[in-house]
Amino acid sequence: MKLRPRIEAEPPKELRFRLDSGTFQELELYGQLYAHEYGEAIDTPTLASEILRQFLAGDRAFKTWKRRRGNGADADSEPDEARA
């Protein structure tokens, strides 16, 4: 399973969107796998939010783009000078 366990973060913001039925069914199945792997149930909206959060956090191109724009360096990465 690629998704890591959910860590409680800041209070959520509301975002409403629709999924096609196939994607929704897959998301519900993924929720069952999450519960099996981590021994903790997760509701579908929270699961979708966590998948999106982890996707954005792991997207290297997005991190690089944000750094170049000056929109807050990623806390997980070191400054370019520290890597040299």
Stockholm file with secondary structure:
# STOCKHOLM 1.0

chainA/1-84         MKLRPRIEAEPPKELRFRLDSGTFQELELYGQLYAHEYGEAIDTPTLASEILRQFLAGDRAFKTWKRRRGNGADADSEPDEARA
#=GR chainA/1-84 SS CCCCCCCCCSCCCCCCCCCCHHHHHHHHHHHHHHHHHHSCCCCHHHHHHHHHHHHHHHCHHHHHHHHHHTSCCCTTSCCHHHHC
#=GC SS_cons        CCCCCCCCCSCCCCCCCCCCHHHHHHHHHHHHHHHHHHSCCCCHHHHHHHHHHHHHHHCHHHHHHHHHHTSCCCTTSCCHHHHC
//
